[in-house]
Amino acid sequence: MSDRADDFLMLWFAQHVKALPAVLRLAEAVRLATDCRKDAVAAGIPLQEIRDAAGGDLIRKILDALNAAFARADEAPLAPDIDAPAETTPS
């Protein structure tokens, strides 16, 4: 397995994998796998190295990353809890 392919996938996933609803994840994983393969070839990384770095199934690896991204986003609050006094207007 190539460190170059591992590094490529880690960076590529960080740039492209985002939290999505479950209904969209499989189609997005297929689309992202195609884009990832194209980008790897453009970067001079053989597809076999990408396949090996992904554990033999790039689509599954991306789908797992999409699921993890959703789980992280679901756990994180949208905004911190802030105690702010309510404004009142004089009558």
C-alpha positions in Angstrom: 0.0 0.0 0.0 1.3 3.4 -0.9 1.7 6.2 1.6 1.1 8.6 -1.3 -2.3 7.0 -2.0 -3.2 7.1 1.7 -2.3 10.7 2.0 -4.1 11.5 -1.2 -7.3 9.9 0.0 -7.2 11.5 3.4 -6.8 15.0 1.9 -9.3 14.3 -0.9 -11.9 13.0 1.6 -11.4 16.1 3.8 -12.1 18.4 0.8 -15.0 16.5 -0.7 -16.9 14.5 1.9 -19.8 16.4 3.5 -22.7 15.4 5.7 -25.8 14.4 3.7 -29.2 12.9 4.4 -29.2 9.1 4.2 -31.3 9.1 1.0 -28.5 10.9 -0.9 -25.4 9.1 0.4 -25.1 6.1 -2.0 -25.5 8.1 -5.1 -23.1 10.7 -3.8 -20.6 8.0 -2.9 -20.7 6.7 -6.5 -20.3 10.2 -7.9 -17.4 11.0 -5.5 -15.7 7.7 -6.3 -15.6 8.6 -10.0 -14.3 12.1 -9.2 -11.7 10.7 -6.8 -10.4 8.2 -9.4 -10.1 11.0 -12.0 -8.3 13.2 -9.5 -5.9 10.4 -8.5 -5.0 9.7 -12.1 -4.4 13.4 -12.7 -2.1 13.4 -9.6 -0.2 10.5 -11.1 -1.4 7.9 -8.5 -2.3 4.5 -10.1 -5.8 3.3 -9.5 -4.6 0.1 -8.0 -2.9 2.1 -5.2 -6.1 4.0 -4.6 -8.1 0.7 -4.5 -5.6 -0.8 -2.0 -5.6 2.3 0.2 -9.4 2.2 0.2 -9.4 -1.5 1.3 -10.5 -2.8 -2.0 -13.8 -0.8 -2.3 -13.6 2.9 -2.8 -17.3 3.4 -3.0 -17.8 1.6 0.4 -14.9 3.7 1.9 -16.6 6.9 0.7 -20.0 5.8 1.9 -18.5 5.1 5.3 -17.0 8.5 5.3 -20.3 10.1 4.4 -22.0 8.2 7.2 -19.4 9.3 9.7 -19.6 13.0 8.5 -23.4 12.9 9.1 -22.9 11.3 12.5 -20.4 14.0 13.5 -22.7 16.8 12.2 -25.7 15.3 14.0 -23.8 15.3 17.3 -22.5 18.8 17.0 -24.8 21.6 18.0 -25.6 24.3 15.4 -24.7 27.0 17.8 -23.5 27.1 21.3 -26.0 27.7 24.1 -25.8 31.3 25.1 -27.5 32.9 28.0 -28.7 36.2 26.7 -31.2 38.4 28.5 -34.3 39.1 26.5 -34.7 42.7 25.4 -37.7 44.6 26.6 -39.1 47.7 25.2 -40.6 50.4 27.4 -44.4 50.8 27.1 
